[in-house]
């Protein structure tokens, strides 16, 4: 698997920067955090996404590598899987992998139609 597909499929994959991150999933989440802090991304106005993006805890391995809380640990706390946040953060971080969502690839979307909705937000149409 290459390009965007391998970037999005982070399950069980080693981080590109394995000296910092415990695995690829953690790398995607913390790189997305950096992009947000640097104001390089606009986030969806979606309460489910916001809840998922802010409910996951930061953890560290025994060797002090960053790790995102596991989905199993989240379930044990009664928190749902952050699937929507995973998708948004994957699109943000994997944009350079050839195939993720960018402003250029979305320029054909027109907002304001009741036919299609992204998440629970504003309806869109496609040219």
Rosetta blueprint (number, residue, H / E / L):
1 X L
2 X L
3 X H
4 X H
5 X H
6 X H
7 X H
8 X H
9 X L
10 X L
11 X L
12 X L
13 X L
14 X L
15 X L
16 X L
17 X L
18 X L
19 X L
20 X L
21 X E
22 X L
23 X L
24 X H
25 X H
26 X H
27 X H
28 X H
29 X H
30 X H
31 X H
32 X H
33 X H
34 X H
35 X H
36 X H
37 X H
38 X L
39 X L
40 X L
41 X L
42 X L
43 X L
44 X L
45 X L
46 X L
47 X H
48 X H
49 X H
50 X H
51 X H
52 X H
53 X H
54 X H
55 X H
56 X L
57 X L
58 X E
59 X E
60 X E
61 X L
62 X L
63 X L
64 X L
65 X L
66 X E
67 X E
68 X E
69 X L
70 X L
71 X H
72 X H
73 X H
74 X H
75 X H
76 X H
77 X L
78 X L
79 X L
80 X L
81 X L
82 X L
83 X H
84 X H
85 X H
86 X H
87 X H
88 X H
89 X H
90 X H
91 X H
92 X H
93 X H
94 X H
95 X H
96 X H
97 X H
98 X L
99 X L
100 X L
101 X L
102 X L
103 X L
104 X L
105 X L
106 X L
107 X L
108 X L
109 X E
110 X E
111 X E
112 X E
113 X E
114 X E
115 X E
116 X E
117 X E
118 X L
119 X L
120 X L
121 X L
122 X L
123 X E
124 X E
125 X E
126 X E
127 X L
